[in-house]
Amino acid sequence: MPLESLSKARKKAVGSKQTLKLLARHQVKTVFLAKDAEKRVVDPIIQICTDKSVPIVYAENMLVLGRACGIDVGCAAAAVIEQ
């Protein structure tokens, strides 16, 4: 149940812009991406995660990821900053 770790995280980032910003600052423990997110949105995140060896967990779709983040709309990317 990897999405539960996102739901229960003390600090998290929601959205691709916030995730990219925190990846640049080396503050991300795990990244969560929606499988149905647009390629142009998630490709830069995947590249940085690969370069920095940050684990990526895929959610079934954007709505599932959004709900795991505690919001009622879809979300392409999210990150756990602190468990």
N, CA, C and O atoms as CSV, one atom per row, in Angstrom:
chain,resi,resn,atom,element,x,y,z
A,1,MET,N,N,0.810,-1.198,0.000
A,1,MET,CA,C,0.000,0.000,0.000
A,1,MET,C,C,0.855,1.265,0.000
A,1,MET,O,O,0.845,2.014,0.977
A,2,PRO,N,N,1.586,1.509,-1.068
A,2,PRO,CA,C,2.454,2.692,-1.111
A,2,PRO,C,C,1.702,4.023,-1.032
A,2,PRO,O,O,2.228,4.989,-0.480
A,3,LEU,N,N,0.487,4.090,-1.572
A,3,LEU,CA,C,-0.254,5.350,-1.519
A,3,LEU,C,C,-0.637,5.722,-0.094
A,3,LEU,O,O,-0.857,6.897,0.200
A,4,GLU,N,N,-0.719,4.742,0.788
A,4,GLU,CA,C,-1.000,5.042,2.191
A,4,GLU,C,C,0.139,5.848,2.810
A,4,GLU,O,O,-0.090,6.699,3.668
A,5,SER,N,N,1.365,5.576,2.371
A,5,SER,CA,C,2.496,6.349,2.904
A,5,SER,C,C,2.386,7.808,2.495
A,5,SER,O,O,2.817,8.691,3.237
A,6,LEU,N,N,1.817,8.075,1.327
A,6,LEU,CA,C,1.585,9.457,0.899
A,6,LEU,C,C,0.485,10.092,1.746
A,6,LEU,O,O,0.614,11.233,2.189
A,7,SER,N,N,-0.588,9.352,1.965
A,7,SER,CA,C,-1.707,9.874,2.759
A,7,SER,C,C,-1.293,10.202,4.191
A,7,SER,O,O,-1.766,11.176,4.777
A,8,LYS,N,N,-0.405,9.378,4.747
A,8,LYS,CA,C,-0.015,9.531,6.147
A,8,LYS,C,C,1.244,10.366,6.357
A,8,LYS,O,O,1.664,10.575,7.495
A,9,ALA,N,N,1.845,10.841,5.278
A,9,ALA,CA,C,3.079,11.616,5.395
A,9,ALA,C,C,2.835,12.921,6.148
A,9,ALA,O,O,1.803,13.567,5.969
A,10,ARG,N,N,3.793,13.301,6.991
A,10,ARG,CA,C,3.664,14.558,7.744
A,10,ARG,C,C,3.817,15.767,6.830
A,10,ARG,O,O,3.119,16.768,6.993
A,11,LYS,N,N,4.727,15.670,5.874
A,11,LYS,CA,C,4.922,16.755,4.918
A,11,LYS,C,C,4.941,16.169,3.521
A,11,LYS,O,O,5.612,15.170,3.260
A,12,LYS,N,N,4.191,16.808,2.618
A,12,LYS,CA,C,4.142,16.355,1.241
A,12,LYS,C,C,3.946,17.532,0.308
A,12,LYS,O,O,3.489,18.601,0.713
A,13,ALA,N,N,4.295,17.318,-0.940
A,13,ALA,CA,C,4.076,18.318,-1.975
A,13,ALA,C,C,3.033,17.761,-2.927
A,13,ALA,O,O,3.074,16.583,-3.280
A,14,VAL,N,N,2.105,18.601,-3.341
A,14,VAL,CA,C,1.054,18.176,-4.254
A,14,VAL,C,C,1.174,18.990,-5.534
A,14,VAL,O,O,1.157,20.221,-5.498
A,15,GLY,N,N,1.296,18.305,-6.659
A,15,GLY,CA,C,1.401,18.969,-7.956
A,15,GLY,C,C,2.792,18.855,-8.543
A,15,GLY,O,O,3.781,18.704,-7.826
A,16,SER,N,N,2.846,18.929,-9.852
A,16,SER,CA,C,4.124,18.740,-10.548
A,16,SER,C,C,5.100,19.897,-10.307
A,16,SER,O,O,6.302,19.667,-10.181
A,17,LYS,N,N,4.603,21.127,-10.243
A,17,LYS,CA,C,5.500,22.271,-10.029
A,17,LYS,C,C,6.166,22.207,-8.656
A,17,LYS,O,O,7.372,22.419,-8.532
A,18,GLN,N,N,5.375,21.915,-7.634
A,18,GLN,CA,C,5.932,21.805,-6.283
A,18,GLN,C,C,6.907,20.632,-6.187
A,18,GLN,O,O,7.950,20.735,-5.541
A,19,THR,N,N,6.563,19.528,-6.829
A,19,THR,CA,C,7.432,18.353,-6.808
A,19,THR,C,C,8.772,18.667,-7.466
A,19,THR,O,O,9.824,18.320,-6.930
A,20,LEU,N,N,8.737,19.321,-8.623
A,20,LEU,CA,C,9.985,19.703,-9.305
A,20,LEU,C,C,10.828,20.647,-8.456
A,20,LEU,O,O,12.047,20.495,-8.373
A,21,LYS,N,N,10.184,21.607,-7.836
A,21,LYS,CA,C,10.886,22.585,-6.998
A,21,LYS,C,C,11.622,21.889,-5.844
A,21,LYS,O,O,12.781,22.192,-5.565
A,22,LEU,N,N,10.934,20.955,-5.180
A,22,LEU,CA,C,11.537,20.263,-4.045
A,22,LEU,C,C,12.584,19.237,-4.481
A,22,LEU,O,O,13.539,18.980,-3.749
A,23,LEU,N,N,12.415,18.655,-5.652
A,23,LEU,CA,C,13.451,17.758,-6.183
A,23,LEU,C,C,14.751,18.531,-6.421
A,23,LEU,O,O,15.840,18.021,-6.159
A,24,ALA,N,N,14.627,19.745,-6.911
A,24,ALA,CA,C,15.810,20.574,-7.154
A,24,ALA,C,C,16.540,20.906,-5.863
A,24,ALA,O,O,17.754,21.106,-5.863
A,25,ARG,N,N,15.797,20.964,-4.759
A,25,ARG,CA,C,16.386,21.274,-3.451
A,25,ARG,C,C,16.817,20.023,-2.681
A,25,ARG,O,O,17.263,20.122,-1.538
A,26,HIS,N,N,16.685,18.852,-3.299
A,26,HIS,CA,C,17.076,17.570,-2.682
A,26,HIS,C,C,16.278,17.285,-1.409
A,26,HIS,O,O,16.829,16.750,-0.447
A,27,GLN,N,N,14.994,17.634,-1.389
A,27,GLN,CA,C,14.186,17.465,-0.187
A,27,GLN,C,C,13.166,16.333,-0.299
A,27,GLN,O,O,12.377,16.134,0.625
A,28,VAL,N,N,13.162,15.591,-1.400
A,28,VAL,CA,C,12.129,14.595,-1.649
A,28,VAL,C,C,12.612,13.193,-1.305
A,28,VAL,O,O,13.710,12.786,-1.687
A,29,LYS,N,N,11.765,12.456,-0.569
A,29,LYS,CA,C,12.062,11.059,-0.223
A,29,LYS,C,C,11.526,10.101,-1.291
A,29,LYS,O,O,12.231,9.187,-1.717
A,30,THR,N,N,10.282,10.313,-1.721
A,30,THR,CA,C,9.621,9.470,-2.710
A,30,THR,C,C,8.715,10.324,-3.578
A,30,THR,O,O,8.088,11.267,-3.094
A,31,VAL,N,N,8.645,9.991,-4.871
A,31,VAL,CA,C,7.766,10.698,-5.797
A,31,VAL,C,C,6.645,9.758,-6.218
A,31,VAL,O,O,6.862,8.567,-6.439
A,32,PHE,N,N,5.448,10.314,-6.323
A,32,PHE,CA,C,4.277,9.570,-6.773
A,32,PHE,C,C,3.785,10.207,-8.069
A,32,PHE,O,O,3.599,11.422,-8.138
A,33,LEU,N,N,3.574,9.382,-9.093
A,33,LEU,CA,C,3.099,9.869,-10.384
A,33,LEU,C,C,1.853,9.105,-10.800
A,33,LEU,O,O,1.721,7.914,-10.518
A,34,ALA,N,N,0.939,9.799,-11.473
A,34,ALA,CA,C,-0.259,9.157,-12.006
A,34,ALA,C,C,0.072,8.568,-13.372
A,34,ALA,O,O,0.726,9.215,-14.190
A,35,LYS,N,N,-0.377,7.352,-13.616
A,35,LYS,CA,C,-0.100,6.678,-14.892
A,35,LYS,C,C,-0.744,7.385,-16.073
A,35,LYS,O,O,-0.239,7.298,-17.192
A,36,ASP,N,N,-1.849,8.083,-15.845
A,36,ASP,CA,C,-2.543,8.744,-16.949
A,36,ASP,C,C,-2.197,10.231,-17.086
A,36,ASP,O,O,-2.858,10.955,-17.830
A,37,ALA,N,N,-1.177,10.681,-16.380
A,37,ALA,CA,C,-0.763,12.084,-16.480
A,37,ALA,C,C,-0.089,12.325,-17.830
A,37,ALA,O,O,0.471,11.409,-18.433
A,38,GLU,N,N,-0.153,13.561,-18.286
A,38,GLU,CA,C,0.458,13.906,-19.568
A,38,GLU,C,C,1.966,13.712,-19.513
A,38,GLU,O,O,2.629,14.069,-18.540
A,39,LYS,N,N,2.481,13.138,-20.585
A,39,LYS,CA,C,3.906,12.824,-20.669
A,39,LYS,C,C,4.769,14.074,-20.507
A,39,LYS,O,O,5.816,14.019,-19.862
A,40,ARG,N,N,4.351,15.180,-21.074
A,40,ARG,CA,C,5.147,16.416,-20.995
A,40,ARG,C,C,5.243,16.944,-19.564
A,40,ARG,O,O,6.172,17.682,-19.236
A,41,VAL,N,N,4.291,16.570,-18.719
A,41,VAL,CA,C,4.279,17.017,-17.329
A,41,VAL,C,C,5.195,16.143,-16.473
A,41,VAL,O,O,5.949,16.657,-15.646
A,42,VAL,N,N,5.133,14.831,-16.669
A,42,VAL,CA,C,5.868,13.921,-15.789
A,42,VAL,C,C,7.276,13.582,-16.264
A,42,VAL,O,O,8.104,13.168,-15.453
A,43,ASP,N,N,7.574,13.744,-17.548
A,43,ASP,CA,C,8.908,13.399,-18.044
A,43,ASP,C,C,10.049,14.132,-17.339
A,43,ASP,O,O,11.046,13.494,-17.001
A,44,PRO,N,N,9.948,15.448,-17.100
A,44,PRO,CA,C,11.032,16.120,-16.367
A,44,PRO,C,C,11.206,15.576,-14.945
A,44,PRO,O,O,12.327,15.491,-14.442
A,45,ILE,N,N,10.108,15.213,-14.309
A,45,ILE,CA,C,10.167,14.658,-12.953
A,45,ILE,C,C,10.851,13.296,-12.980
A,45,ILE,O,O,11.706,13.007,-12.142
A,46,ILE,N,N,10.476,12.469,-13.936
A,46,ILE,CA,C,11.093,11.138,-14.072
A,46,ILE,C,C,12.591,11.269,-14.300
A,46,ILE,O,O,13.375,10.522,-13.715
A,47,GLN,N,N,12.995,12.211,-15.144
A,47,GLN,CA,C,14.414,12.406,-15.445
A,47,GLN,C,C,15.203,12.794,-14.196
A,47,GLN,O,O,16.272,12.239,-13.942
A,48,ILE,N,N,14.691,13.733,-13.426
A,48,ILE,CA,C,15.382,14.162,-12.210
A,48,ILE,C,C,15.436,13.031,-11.190
A,48,ILE,O,O,16.461,12.819,-10.543
A,49,CYS,N,N,14.334,12.308,-11.049
A,49,CYS,CA,C,14.303,11.177,-10.105
A,49,CYS,C,C,15.332,10.120,-10.493
A,49,CYS,O,O,16.001,9.553,-9.629
A,50,THR,N,N,15.455,9.860,-11.772
A,50,THR,CA,C,16.445,8.894,-12.249
A,50,THR,C,C,17.854,9.381,-11.953
A,50,THR,O,O,18.693,8.614,-11.482
A,51,ASP,N,N,18.113,10.641,-12.224
A,51,ASP,CA,C,19.445,11.210,-11.987
A,51,ASP,C,C,19.811,11.215,-10.508
A,51,ASP,O,O,20.974,11.017,-10.156
A,52,LYS,N,N,18.825,11.440,-9.638
A,52,LYS,CA,C,19.093,11.570,-8.200
A,52,LYS,C,C,18.734,10.318,-7.397
A,52,LYS,O,O,18.798,10.324,-6.168
A,53,SER,N,N,18.357,9.246,-8.098
A,53,SER,CA,C,17.996,7.968,-7.459
A,53,SER,C,C,16.859,8.109,-6.446
A,53,SER,O,O,16.895,7.512,-5.370
A,54,VAL,N,N,15.863,8.895,-6.798
A,54,VAL,CA,C,14.676,9.056,-5.967
A,54,VAL,C,C,13.646,8.025,-6.444
A,54,VAL,O,O,13.344,7.970,-7.636
A,55,PRO,N,N,13.107,7.212,-5.537
A,55,PRO,CA,C,12.127,6.202,-5.951
A,55,PRO,C,C,10.824,6.819,-6.459
A,55,PRO,O,O,10.354,7.837,-5.950
A,56,ILE,N,N,10.256,6.170,-7.479
A,56,ILE,CA,C,8.988,6.609,-8.064
A,56,ILE,C,C,7.947,5.516,-7.837
A,56,ILE,O,O,8.204,4.336,-8.077
A,57,VAL,N,N,6.778,5.926,-7.374
A,57,VAL,CA,C,5.648,5.019,-7.201
A,57,VAL,C,C,4.541,5.511,-8.120
A,57,VAL,O,O,4.231,6.702,-8.142
A,58,TYR,N,N,3.946,4.597,-8.879
A,58,TYR,CA,C,2.889,4.977,-9.809
A,58,TYR,C,C,1.507,4.695,-9.226
A,58,TYR,O,O,1.248,3.618,-8.690
A,59,ALA,N,N,0.625,5.693,-9.343
A,59,ALA,CA,C,-0.774,5.548,-8.954
A,59,ALA,C,C,-1.575,5.199,-10.200
A,59,ALA,O,O,-1.172,5.539,-11.312
A,60,GLU,N,N,-2.686,4.536,-10.026
A,60,GLU,CA,C,-3.502,4.077,-11.149
A,60,GLU,C,C,-3.934,5.223,-12.064
A,60,GLU,O,O,-3.879,5.098,-13.287
A,61,ASN,N,N,-4.360,6.329,-11.475
A,61,ASN,CA,C,-4.746,7.486,-12.283
A,61,ASN,C,C,-4.663,8.760,-11.441
A,61,ASN,O,O,-4.360,8.721,-10.249
A,62,MET,N,N,-4.939,9.877,-12.089
A,62,MET,CA,C,-4.788,11.171,-11.416
A,62,MET,C,C,-5.794,11.354,-10.277
A,62,MET,O,O,-5.470,11.966,-9.259
A,63,LEU,N,N,-6.996,10.834,-10.440
A,63,LEU,CA,C,-8.004,10.981,-9.391
A,63,LEU,C,C,-7.609,10.216,-8.134
A,63,LEU,O,O,-7.772,10.721,-7.023
A,64,VAL,N,N,-7.095,9.012,-8.302
A,64,VAL,CA,C,-6.638,8.204,-7.159
A,64,VAL,C,C,-5.495,8.917,-6.439
A,64,VAL,O,O,-5.465,8.962,-5.210
A,65,LEU,N,N,-4.564,9.469,-7.200
A,65,LEU,CA,C,-3.439,10.181,-6.597
A,65,LEU,C,C,-3.921,11.439,-5.868
A,65,LEU,O,O,-3.448,11.750,-4.775
A,66,GLY,N,N,-4.847,12.145,-6.470
A,66,GLY,CA,C,-5.397,13.336,-5.825
A,66,GLY,C,C,-6.065,13.003,-4.500
A,66,GLY,O,O,-5.884,13.715,-3.512
A,67,ARG,N,N,-6.831,11.931,-4.480
A,67,ARG,CA,C,-7.501,11.527,-3.241
A,67,ARG,C,C,-6.486,11.107,-2.177
A,67,ARG,O,O,-6.681,11.376,-0.992
A,68,ALA,N,N,-5.403,10.447,-2.598
A,68,ALA,CA,C,-4.354,10.059,-1.648
A,68,ALA,C,C,-3.687,11.300,-1.050
A,68,ALA,O,O,-3.174,11.263,0.068
A,69,CYS,N,N,-3.701,12.392,-1.804
A,69,CYS,CA,C,-3.123,13.657,-1.318
A,69,CYS,C,C,-4.110,14.439,-0.450
A,69,CYS,O,O,-3.741,15.434,0.174
A,70,GLY,N,N,-5.346,13.992,-0.412
A,70,GLY,CA,C,-6.346,14.683,0.387
A,70,GLY,C,C,-7.082,15.781,-0.353
A,70,GLY,O,O,-7.661,16.668,0.274
A,71,ILE,N,N,-7.068,15.736,-1.703
A,71,ILE,CA,C,-7.793,16.732,-2.488
A,71,ILE,C,C,-8.860,16.023,-3.325
A,71,ILE,O,O,-8.785,14.815,-3.549
A,72,ASP,N,N,-9.846,16.784,-3.778
A,72,ASP,CA,C,-10.969,16.208,-4.510
A,72,ASP,C,C,-10.811,16.254,-6.025
A,72,ASP,O,O,-11.743,15.902,-6.749
A,73,VAL,N,N,-9.681,16.669,-6.504
A,73,VAL,CA,C,-9.423,16.721,-7.939
A,73,VAL,C,C,-8.201,15.871,-8.268
A,73,VAL,O,O,-7.482,15.422,-7.376
A,74,GLY,N,N,-7.978,15.659,-9.564
A,74,GLY,CA,C,-6.849,14.862,-9.994
A,74,GLY,C,C,-5.515,15.552,-9.750
A,74,GLY,O,O,-5.437,16.773,-9.614
A,75,CYS,N,N,-4.486,14.748,-9.699
A,75,CYS,CA,C,-3.136,15.246,-9.430
A,75,CYS,C,C,-2.165,14.408,-10.241
A,75,CYS,O,O,-2.215,13.179,-10.186
A,76,ALA,N,N,-1.280,15.054,-10.995
A,76,ALA,CA,C,-0.320,14.329,-11.822
A,76,ALA,C,C,0.873,13.840,-11.032
A,76,ALA,O,O,1.406,12.767,-11.314
A,77,ALA,N,N,1.301,14.611,-10.045
A,77,ALA,CA,C,2.508,14.258,-9.284
A,77,ALA,C,C,2.378,14.737,-7.841
A,77,ALA,O,O,1.704,15.723,-7.540
A,78,ALA,N,N,3.050,13.998,-6.969
A,78,ALA,CA,C,3.119,14.361,-5.560
A,78,ALA,C,C,4.412,13.810,-5.004
A,78,ALA,O,O,5.024,12.927,-5.603
A,79,ALA,N,N,4.831,14.324,-3.864
A,79,ALA,CA,C,6.089,13.873,-3.279
A,79,ALA,C,C,5.989,13.859,-1.767
A,79,ALA,O,O,5.339,14.710,-1.160
A,80,VAL,N,N,6.646,12.873,-1.174
A,80,VAL,CA,C,6.761,12.810,0.281
A,80,VAL,C,C,8.058,13.513,0.661
A,80,VAL,O,O,9.134,13.175,0.167
A,81,ILE,N,N,7.938,14.486,1.540
A,81,ILE,CA,C,9.104,15.233,2.002
A,81,ILE,C,C,9.569,14.649,3.339
A,81,ILE,O,O,10.765,14.482,3.576
A,82,GLU,N,N,8.608,14.345,4.199
A,82,GLU,CA,C,8.923,13.825,5.521
A,82,GLU,C,C,7.856,12.820,5.926
A,82,GLU,O,O,6.661,13.100,5.837
A,83,GLN,N,N,8.295,11.646,6.371
A,83,GLN,CA,C,7.350,10.616,6.810
A,83,GLN,C,C,6.824,11.021,8.133
A,83,GLN,O,O,6.005,10.310,8.716
